[in-house]
Amino acid sequence: MSETFIHLNETHSTNSYLRELIMREREQPEGTVVITDYQTAGRGQKGNSWESERGKNLTFSILLHPSHIPPGKQFILSQLISIAIVKVLKKYDRYFSIKWPNDIYWKEKKIAGILIEVDLTGSFLSNAIIGIGININQKYFKSDAPNPVSLAQITGKEHDLPELLEKILDSITDEYNTYSPDNEEKIKQKYMEFLFRNRGLHPYLSGKEFFNASIERIEPNGQLILKKENGSIHTFAFKEISFVI
Ligand code: BTN
């Protein structure tokens, strides 16, 4: 992948910065990385904001050109990126997992979030902006994010940000390069192995309904299939269901 690396002291959001760069200059090489010490308007999924104390954590975005991944299968990107991050974190502790679709958890707490924004040109994925926020050295969280945790809180010591970034980028490159239609099944298996609450009954909330269910499977388009206690099967898109933690 390319070596283009942009380090900003401060920016609104690395995803937005990368998007504006692509708009201005038309194209940027695959592998372009934008990283910042501080985001003034860090964005999360579902329109949420992303809190990250200045200089304490990793907040960055990577540009990919996944034209070899069919648009209907863009969930593969979520799987590859979250597998890559969990593989690195698992070297520090065993209790890391992927909370569907692509939050990274340690036990019942969230350590990292991923925001993927794609451009469709004709019928292929021309750009994917992969935004990643990983809590590394932050000790106190101000926002009302329900259950944040950092690597320093888990390991009891501070970590070198450039060193961790390099490990994460290498791991992402490895996972991304392994993709081919032939090994989708293998990727899916790894994702299921790392999945939070991949076994047993757990509580969920959909609309106003609370219920216990187990994860039956994840569809190639990323939808979550749950099996309720009574055996009935239900399909959920990302915004239609919350895990009760
Ligand atoms: C989430 O869990 O809601 C996704 C959080 C994604 C945060 C990262 S930080 C770097 C990149 N720039 C952003 O504005 N958001 C992503």
Residues whose N, C-alpha, C, O or C-beta is under 5 A from the ligand:
A	BS01	BTN	S13 T14 N15 A41 G42 R43 G44 Q45 W50 T59 F60 A112 G113 I114 L115 G131 I132 G133
